[in-house]
Each structure stands twice: as C-alpha cells, then as structure tokens.
Amino acid sequence: MLRMTLKICLVATLGLASLLHAAPQPGDADYPTRNPSPRHDEKVKAVRSGTYDLVLIGDSITHSLGEMNDGKYAPNQAVWKRHFEPRHAINLGMNGQRTEEILWNLQNGELDFVKSPKVAMLLIGTNNSDDRHFKHVHIAEEIFAGTKAIVDLIRQRHPETKILVLRIFPRGGDSETGVSPPAFNSSKQCIETCKRAGELTAQLADGKHVFWLDVNAVFLRPDGTINTDRMWDLLHPSPAGAEAWVQAVEPTLATLMGDRPIIDPVSPTPKPAP
C-alpha cells in the first residue's frame, strides 16, 4: 500500500513538473501571437535602417511617452524629447499589446538592429491581467513567464545589451475616480495579479545583464491609492506622472547607458519604492 501511495505521489509530481515546463501553447502569455499593426511595420523599417542606443519596449504606457506617431506627438512629448531623443532612442511601445504580442513583434523584425543597443527598458504585462478589456487573461506566474520569454529573446539576440525591467505599474480600483475619461477602473483580481506578477519579475535580475526597478511609489498617495495628478485615468501616466516616472528611472538608466542622469534641478527626484 505504501509503495502504491509513493508511486501515485511520484506520478503526480512528475505530471506537475511536466505541466510547468510544457512548451508554450496558443493563448499562453509566452506564446508568440501576431497582432497586425502598421506601427509594427514602421518600427521594423526603422530598426533595420537606423542606429539606436536605447530601446523602449512595452504597451500603451510606453507608447505614450511622447514619441512621434502618425505625424503627431503623444501627450508626453516633452518627456520623450528631453530624456530619450538625446540618447538616440526608439520607442517600440504598442497600444493594447500583451507579452505574447510583444514577443511576436520582437521575433519578427523589431530586434533586427544593425548595432546592438546599449540598453533595453521593458515595461509589460498589465494588459495580460485586464479582465475588463480582454476575454482571456493570465495569472501572475504566466505573466512572469511571458516577461521572461521577452528577456531571454533579447539576451539571445543582443547579449551585449543591458535590460532594465520595470515592475508593472499600479492600477486604480472601482472605489477610485480618474480625472481624464475614460478611466480604467480595474477589478480587485486584476490589481492583485499585477502586484504579484510585478514582484515575480524581480527574479529576472542578475545584476550583470538584467536589472529590475520598482518606481510605483511615484504614482501612489500615502494611503496607497492612485495619485491622479500623475496617473490621470488610473492606468496611464499624465505628463507630470511621466516625468516623475522617468526621473525615478534616471539614476539607474544613466548608469546602464554610461552617461549622466538628466535631472530637473528644481523638482526633487522621486525615489523608487523600497
């Protein structure tokens, strides 16, 4: 009886291990998923024809950092022009995309750099947990797997590039009110998944090639709710929030880039959360 019980336990353990290490399948956060976008096509052309020292990768939060898009600047143009244009940066942020879609973008041309960038800054995963705008969502461990797949791909294609992974930004709940419509009020489960996934991504840092930073405190009031002066729709940074975010990243980014932080001498530098 004991031998049978041990055998059953062994089979169950092996089955769980097999599940955890199974190859990605369609629908998984780490399964490359095509999401057609003219912006992707434009970015592939830009990557293959230019030389960039810094690449920003992510969803609409990154996209909103003020890069030119369709002949117009996004809301945070001053932040882009001040902190990123001087560093020969390219913005690969894609509105509404998730880890699996960013992974496909990178596999299909967006990493075809003529010369490896010095730094890639990655912020991704919030859309994977958004149960109010997506039919299928992922748990924190799956979002971690998708983020890891992106980091692994960049490391494989550009081993000299340093990668700065940012913790997934906070989201506002149903009890909060945004100041810029439409507000992105999130479910409790979505908020908790983002928190947990953000914590897990810290494991990706090795202090040599991959680095991790939590700057979420710049978007929060002392009571833990969203500061709508800096995150006006409870999800996307306002111009003030974008500046606070980038100021918090500057010391680390400058170290990785090998240059000096671009710091506003008037406004104090927001400190990352411990």
C-alpha positions in Angstrom: 0.0 0.0 0.0 2.8 2.3 0.9 4.7 1.6 -2.3 1.5 2.3 -4.3 1.0 5.6 -2.5 4.6 6.6 -3.2 4.1 5.7 -6.8 1.0 7.8 -7.1 2.8 10.8 -5.5 5.7 10.4 -7.9 3.4 10.3 -10.9 1.6 13.4 -9.7 4.8 15.2 -9.0 6.2 14.4 -12.5 2.9 15.4 -14.0 3.0 18.8 -12.3 6.7 19.3 -13.4 5.7 18.4 -16.9 2.9 20.9 -16.9 5.1 23.7 -15.5 7.8 23.0 -18.2 5.4 22.3 -21.1 6.1 24.0 -24.4 4.0 27.2 -24.8 0.7 26.8 -26.5 -1.6 29.3 -28.3 -3.2 31.6 -25.7 -0.2 31.4 -23.3 1.5 34.6 -22.2 4.8 33.3 -23.6 3.4 32.0 -26.9 4.3 34.5 -29.8 1.0 35.9 -31.0 0.7 38.1 -34.1 -1.4 41.2 -33.8 -1.2 43.1 -37.2 -0.2 46.7 -36.8 1.1 49.3 -39.3 3.1 50.6 -36.4 5.0 47.3 -36.2 5.8 47.5 -39.9 7.1 51.1 -39.4 9.2 50.0 -36.5 10.8 47.1 -38.3 11.9 49.5 -41.1 13.2 52.0 -38.5 15.1 49.3 -36.6 16.8 47.9 -39.8 17.8 51.3 -41.1 18.9 53.2 -38.0 21.3 53.0 -35.1 19.9 53.3 -31.6 21.5 53.3 -28.2 18.3 52.8 -26.2 15.1 50.9 -27.0 11.9 51.2 -25.0 9.6 48.1 -25.2 6.1 47.8 -23.8 2.4 48.6 -24.2 0.4 51.9 -24.4 2.2 53.2 -21.2 5.5 53.1 -23.1 3.8 54.2 -26.3 2.5 57.3 -24.6 6.0 58.6 -23.7 5.8 61.2 -26.4 7.3 59.7 -29.5 6.1 60.9 -32.9 3.2 58.8 -34.1 1.2 59.4 -37.3 2.7 62.9 -37.5 1.7 63.9 -34.0 3.3 63.7 -30.6 1.7 61.6 -27.9 0.8 63.6 -24.7 4.1 63.2 -23.0 6.2 64.7 -25.8 8.3 66.8 -23.5 9.5 63.8 -21.6 10.5 62.0 -24.8 12.3 65.0 -26.3 14.2 65.7 -23.1 15.1 62.2 -21.8 15.1 60.0 -24.9 15.8 61.8 -28.1 19.3 62.8 -26.9 20.0 59.1 -26.2 19.2 58.0 -29.8 16.2 56.1 -28.5 13.5 54.2 -30.3 10.0 53.6 -28.8 8.6 50.1 -29.6 5.6 50.6 -27.3 2.4 49.2 -28.8 -1.1 50.3 -27.6 -3.1 47.5 -26.1 -0.5 44.7 -26.6 0.5 42.0 -24.2 3.5 39.8 -23.5 2.7 37.3 -26.2 2.2 40.0 -28.8 5.4 41.9 -27.9 7.2 38.6 -28.1 6.0 38.1 -31.7 6.9 41.7 -32.6 10.4 41.2 -31.4 10.8 37.8 -33.1 9.6 39.3 -36.4 11.9 42.3 -37.1 11.8 44.6 -34.1 15.1 43.2 -32.8 16.9 43.4 -36.2 19.2 46.2 -35.1 22.2 47.0 -37.2 24.1 47.5 -33.9 23.0 46.2 -30.5 21.5 49.0 -28.3 23.2 49.8 -25.1 20.0 49.4 -23.0 16.5 48.0 -23.5 13.9 49.2 -21.0 10.9 46.8 -20.7 7.5 47.5 -19.1 4.9 44.9 -20.0 2.2 42.7 -18.5 -0.6 44.9 -17.3 -2.9 44.0 -20.3 -2.4 40.3 -19.6 -4.4 40.7 -16.3 -7.1 43.1 -17.6 -10.3 41.1 -17.3 -12.5 44.0 -18.3 -11.0 44.6 -21.8 -9.7 41.1 -22.7 -11.7 37.9 -22.9 -8.7 35.8 -21.9 -6.3 36.8 -19.0 -3.3 35.3 -17.4 -2.3 34.6 -13.8 0.8 36.2 -12.3 3.0 33.2 -13.0 2.0 33.2 -16.6 2.8 36.9 -17.0 6.2 36.3 -15.4 6.8 33.5 -18.0 5.9 35.9 -20.8 8.1 38.6 -19.5 10.9 36.1 -19.1 10.5 34.9 -22.7 10.9 38.5 -23.8 14.1 39.0 -21.7 15.5 35.7 -22.9 14.9 36.6 -26.5 16.7 40.0 -26.1 19.6 38.3 -24.3 19.8 35.7 -27.1 19.7 38.3 -30.0 21.7 41.0 -28.3 23.8 39.6 -25.5 25.7 42.9 -25.0 22.5 44.9 -24.4 21.6 45.5 -20.8 18.0 45.1 -19.9 16.1 47.2 -17.4 12.8 45.5 -16.4 10.4 47.8 -14.7 7.8 46.5 -12.2 4.3 46.6 -13.7 2.7 49.9 -12.7 -0.2 50.1 -10.3 -3.8 50.3 -11.4 -6.8 52.1 -9.8 -9.8 50.2 -8.4 -13.5 50.7 -8.5 -13.5 53.0 -5.5 -11.2 55.5 -7.2 -12.1 58.2 -9.7 -9.9 59.2 -12.6 -9.7 62.8 -13.8 -9.4 62.0 -17.5 -12.0 59.9 -19.3 -12.2 57.1 -20.0 -11.0 55.9 -16.6 -9.5 52.4 -16.4 -11.0 51.2 -13.1 -9.7 47.7 -12.6 -11.1 44.7 -10.8 -9.6 43.6 -7.5 -8.3 40.4 -9.1 -6.6 42.4 -11.9 -4.9 44.7 -9.4 -3.7 41.8 -7.3 -2.4 39.9 -10.4 -0.4 42.9 -11.5 1.1 43.3 -8.0 2.1 39.6 -7.8 3.4 39.5 -11.4 5.5 42.6 -10.7 7.0 41.0 -7.7 7.9 37.9 -9.6 9.7 39.7 -12.4 12.3 40.8 -9.8 13.7 37.3 -10.2 14.8 38.1 -13.7 17.5 40.4 -12.5 21.1 39.1 -12.3 22.8 42.4 -11.6 25.1 41.9 -14.7 22.9 41.8 -17.8 19.4 42.2 -16.4 18.2 44.8 -13.9 14.9 45.4 -12.1 13.4 48.6 -10.8 10.2 49.4 -8.9 9.2 53.0 -9.3 5.5 52.5 -8.4 5.6 54.8 -5.4 5.7 57.9 -7.7 2.1 57.1 -8.8 0.7 56.5 -5.3 -0.6 58.6 -2.5 0.4 57.8 1.1 -2.7 55.7 1.6 -1.8 53.5 -1.5 -4.4 54.9 -3.8 -3.6 56.3 -7.3 -2.3 59.9 -7.4 -4.5 61.1 -10.3 -2.2 64.1 -10.8 0.3 61.6 -12.0 -1.9 58.8 -13.4 -4.9 60.7 -14.6 -7.0 57.7 -15.9 -5.9 55.3 -13.2 -3.6 53.5 -15.6 -1.6 55.8 -17.9 0.8 58.5 -16.6 0.0 62.1 -17.1 2.8 64.4 -18.3 3.6 65.1 -14.6 3.5 61.3 -14.0 5.7 60.5 -17.0 8.3 63.0 -15.8 8.2 61.6 -12.2 8.5 58.0 -13.6 11.5 58.9 -15.8 13.1 60.9 -13.1 12.9 57.9 -10.8 14.5 55.7 -13.5 17.2 58.2 -14.5 19.9 57.2 -12.0 19.7 53.6 -13.0 19.3 54.3 -16.7 22.2 56.7 -16.8 24.5 54.1 -15.1 23.5 51.5 -17.6 23.8 53.9 -20.5 27.2 55.2 -19.3 26.0 58.8 -19.3 24.8 61.3 -16.7 21.2 61.5 -15.3 19.0 64.1 -16.9 17.6 65.6 -13.6 15.4 68.6 -13.2 17.3 70.8 -10.7 14.1 72.4 -9.5 12.0 69.4 -8.8 13.3 66.8 -6.4 14.0 63.3 -7.8 11.2 60.9 -6.8 12.7 57.8 -5.1 11.8 54.3 -6.2 9.8 52.2 -3.8 12.0 50.0 -1.5 
